[in-house]
Amino acid sequence: MHEIQSEAEFQEWVAEHDPLLVYFTNDVCVVGESLLSKVEQLVADEGVQGVVVNTVRTPAISGQNLVLTVPAILVFRDGKEYTRLSRNVSLAEVEDALYRARQR
């Protein structure tokens, strides 16, 4: 998954990809690192776009989205937050969130 580098890039991805999974993590979150590879595989299997936001490198994006803990997953649909999962996240929850976000 692509790592977001700026607020403008984040807004561009949210506007252009529907649905979009945004994975918030940082450099010291061991759980976040192990879950990331599994989420990347799930995103690829589901055919959904996904991006990573490092809360240390781009704190403004996490603040703007009120992400106070990592790992956190936000799914955007139609340019708006559709689902939020954080802290204790199961892959089944992520898969269900992506399935619901793809339904129209």
N, C-alpha and C positions, 0 to 999 in steps of 0.2 A: 504494500500500500504506500501511496505517496505521502511524504511528510510535509505538512503545511509550514511555510516560512513567514507568512505575514497575515495581517488581518484582511487585507485586500484579496489575497489569494484565497483565504477561507471563504469570504463572501462570494467570490467567483465560483468556487466549487459548489457551494450550497445552491446558488442560483442555476447552475448548469446541469447538475446531476440529480435525478429523481428516481428512486430514493437514494440517499447518501448516508453511509454509516461513518460516523466520526469517532475515532478511538483516542481518548485522552490518556496519556501516561507520562512518566518522567524517567529520568536516568537511574533512579534508585529504587524503583518499584519492582521487586522481584516477581510478584504476582502478575503485574502488568506485562512484564517481558514474556513470561511463560504463556499467558493468555493471548498475547498478540499474535503469535504464530498460528494458533488455533482459529482465531477470528479471521486472520488473513485467508486461511484455507476455506473457511465458511463463506466469506465474501466472494471468493473466486468460484466456489461451487454454486452459489446462488445467483451469480451473474450481476451482482450489485457493485457499485463503485464504493470505495472506502478510502479514507485518509486518516493519517495519524497526526495528532497535535501533542507536541511535547510541552508540558505545562511549565517547565523551567526555561526553555528557549523562547516560548511565546506566551508569557503569562497573561497578556491582554486578552487573548482569545478565550482562555479558560475563565477569566474574570467576566468577560462579556456574556458568557454562557452559564455563569454561576456554577462552574465545576469546582467543587471544593475538596474533592477527594479523588484519588486514582486507584485503580483504573475506573474509567467512566466511559460509557458508550451512549452517544446520542444518534438517533436516526432522524434524518430530516426528510420531509415529504412536502412537495409544493413550496419549497423554500422556508418551511417552518419546522420547528422541533415537533416531532411526532411521538417519539418514545425516548425515555431516559432510563438507563440501567447503570448502577454504580456499586462500587465496593465488592460485594459478593455476587458476582455475575456468573451464571451458568450458560453454557453454549446452547442449551435448549431454549433459554429465554431469548438469546440473541437470534437464533433461528426463527423463533416465533415472531419476534419483532420485525424481522426482515420480511417474513411471509405476509404479515398484516400490512406492512408498508407498501408492498407490491400490489396488493388487492385494490381495485378501483371500484 
